Structure formats: C-alpha cells, structure tokens
Amino acid sequence: MLGLSLSLSLGNPILNQGNLQPTPASLLTTAIQQRCRVTCKINGNAAVMEPYALYKTSDKTYLNAVVIYSDKKSLRKFQMKEFEVASQSEVIVTNDQFFPNWAFNASSIEAENLIASVELVEYVQN
C-alpha cells in the first residue's frame, strides 16, 4: 500500500511543488531588485544583461535592459533595449552587481504595468 501511495504522489504536480523551477520573470524581478547582471539566451544567443525594468502589456511581459555582452553582435555604447521575456531562456542571476545609468527613465513605463524597476541612487558630491 505504501509503494502505491508513494508512486502516485511522485508524479502528482500538486504534491511535487518543491521541484518547481523559478520562472524567467521571477528571476528577472530578483535581479532588478538586487541590481545584479543576468546571463541568458535570447532566441538561442548567449548574452549578459543589466536589467532595468520588467513590465506587462495586455498579453506579454517585457524587460528593459542593457546588453553588455552578446554572441550575436559587438556592442559599443549604452543602449536600453526592450526584450520579450518569452524570448529568453536559461536565465541566471549573477552575483555581479551594476550601477544603474541615469539615462534610464522609468517614468516612460505606465505605473500600472510596472512589475519591477531599478532604483536610481543619487550620490552627494563633496
């Protein structure tokens, strides 16, 4: 009886909640809150990004980020880009923190659509 009960519970998604992997959106939210870079694949190409904001539209979730490394092309300047979260896979939050660039403008995203956004910190100059 125990063997039958155990085998049924292992395949049961309701009982097997401890093995759930975090979603890309939840990992990106963590990275934004901690101002950490992420590594991921975007449409199959490896990239390292600095995530600035995560937001939703009616049917999709988007990330505003700066790509600092890409397998696909060389990068020469700070440029905020919008990525559909569904195009990202193998998202890993690194321990490498970044200092947000003041060129980022969170006010361009409607507040009710915003999931997470970096906080810009102004330092007083002596």
Sequence and secondary structure as in RCSB ss.txt:
>XXXX:A:sequence
MLGLSLSLSLGNPILNQGNLQPTPASLLTTAIQQRCRVTCKINGNAAVMEPYALYKTSDKTYLNAVVIYSDKKSL
RKFQMKEFEVASQSEVIVTNDQFFPNWAFNASSIEAENLIASVELVEYVQN
>XXXX:A:secstr
 HHHHHHHHHT TTTTGGG    HHHHHHHHHHHTEEEEEEETTEEEEEEEEEEEE SS EEEEEEEEEESSS  
 S  EEEEEGGGEEEEEEEEEE    TT  GGGS GGGEEEE         
